[in-house]
Amino acid sequence: RAFRSSQSDQPYKRRTAADERRVAHGMVGWNSSLKAPYRPLGTPRFDIARRPASPGDEARIQIRHPSRSRKANQGDQSSMVHIALETAKEERGKVSHSSYRYYMIYVPPQRVLTISLVSISGDPDMYVCNTSQFPSAKECTWKSSAVGEDRIVISPDDARARPGTYYIAVYGADGGRDSKFSICATV
């Protein structure tokens, strides 16, 4: 094929394959008419890091939630990570008033999950979900908000139960005080 150049006095010249590529790349891609500066895609959706474990313990997996406000948690990074619970092993924790502390545990098929939360001081509440990674009072499948000891038992007969990872949120419900607790999950 031939095309006419921009000046009318020049003769027709044949379009080469290189000319075709230049025209095609000018419409899309790096050479587009937008001429926007290069920008990285942004931070990853979840920053997954491993902490060294104490001797004999498995590594804990931390999943930081990027949309949680630091201002809401007063800069407390520890409230935005999931701590992997080991079955039948007690884990002690502390949560600030109106904040969450997150845990997770894997439940194999046809197993009963029992989660016990014992208050040492304050009044922590517990929310459990197998669909949302960050359960809350508004978004949870199971919850317990008793004073003192909270306990949730999830059997395979429950219609909402399924094998996989269960996410647990401990909420500091006591007015103005930090809540100290111990949590234990058995599968």
Disulfide bonds with the S-S distance in Angstrom:
none
